[in-house]
Amino acid sequence: MNRTITAQELRVLIDKAEPITLIDVRRKADYDADPQMIPNAVWRDPERVNQWSRDLPQDEEVVIYCVHGRSVSNSVVDHLQLKNIKARYIEGGIAAWNQIGAPVASKNDRR
């Protein structure tokens, strides 16, 4: 499995209703500063990956994203793959998702 997925590839998976777990791992300050996220994603603190990774499915692909798909995403994917979780991250992060004009959800609508 590739370590990354493009925003376009993820959009195709979502449009086809493929079973994936989508996790926003932006640092808390970055997450709090942005009113939007990718639809159906859940935010998890990347600093606490040891705790929340225990609850991830072993039989389903996990796609994570941060702001730009660099150090935060890489470190979380490393951790998850060491636990044999099928994880990869969005190349370019949520910024790439926004660049292709993919839909976003308002965090305010989720409360």
Helices and strands as residue ranges (DSSP letters): E 4-5, H 7-15, E 20-24, H 28-33, E 36-37, E 42-43, G 46-48, H 49-52, G 53-55, E 61-65, H 71-82, E 87-90, H 93-99, E 105-106, G 107-110
